[in-house]
Amino acid sequence: MHSTKEAPVPVFADLIGNPKQAKEYEQMILKRPDKKFNGVVEFCFSGMKFKVRLEHEGRAISFNLEGIKTMTSDKNQPIFDEYAKDALHYAKDNLF
C-alpha cells in the first residue's frame, strides 16, 4: 500500500486444460493427511461441474459434484434444456 513497487500478481496453475499435471496433483493430494482445501468458485460449467481456485495451493482445478447428474442442454428437447438451465442458475445463485 505504501510501497513504490507494484503489487505482486498472483499466478495460478490452471489444471483444467492439462491432464498430466492434474493427475500428478491428484497423487500429491492423496498422500496428504488432511484433505481440506479453501477455494473460490470462479466459473460454473454446469450444475455439477465448477472451476475452483485454490488460494493457498496456487492452482485452479475442475470440481465435479459426485452423485449429482444434471441434464445437458439440448435444443431439440426443450424440457432437458429447461432443466439444464435451472440447474446452472441454482448453482450460480448458491456458489457465487
N, C-alpha and C positions, 0 to 999 in steps of 0.2 A: 504494500500500500504506500509506503513512504520511500521505497527504493526507486532509483532511476532506471534500474534494469526492467526488462519486460518480464511479465509473469510466465512461469513455465507452462507450456501447453501439455495437458495430459494426453498420453498416447496409449491407445488400446489396441491389442492384437485381436482382430476380428476372426474368430474361429469358424464362422458360419460358412465361409467360402473356401476353407482349407481343411479338408477331412483328415489329412495326415496329422496336422498339428492338433486338431480336435481329439483324435484318438490318443495321441501322446498325453494331452492334458487330462483326458479321462482316466488313463492309467495312473497319473500322478494324484488325481483326486481320490481314487480308490485306495491308495496306500495311506492316506491321511487318517488320523484317529478321529478328528471332528470333521464332519462333512456339512457344516452350516456355512452359508455364504450370504452376505448382504449384497443386494443388487438392485438395479433400477431398470424397469421395463422401458426400452427405447421404442419398440415397434411391435405391433400386433399383426402377424401374418394371417391368422385366422382365430377362431375362438379357442383353439387349443395350442397354437404354436406362437412363440414370442421370441424377440431378441432381447436378451438381458445383458446389461453392462455390469460386470463385477468390479466395483471400485478398487478394492484392496488387491485384487489379483491382476489388474491391468489387462483384462480380457473381456471380449464380448462373445457370448455364447448363444446358441439356439436352445430354447427350453420348450419341451413338449409336455403337456399335462397327461400323465398316464391314466388310463381308464376313461378318458373322455374322447369321444369321436364326434366331430361336427361334420355337417354336410358340406360338400364342396359346392361352390357357386356354379350352377348350371342354368344357362339361359333357356334351354329347351324345356326344362322342368321348373316352372316358376315357383312351385312350393318349396323345392330344395333351395332355390336362390333366396327366397324369403327367410328360411331357417338359417342359412349361412350368414346372411346379413344381420339377423337378430343375435346370433352367437358372437359375431365380431363386435357389434355395438355393446353388448353386455360386457365382453372382455375389456373393451376400451374404457367404458364407464367405470369399471371397478379397479382397473390396474393403473391407469394413468393418473 
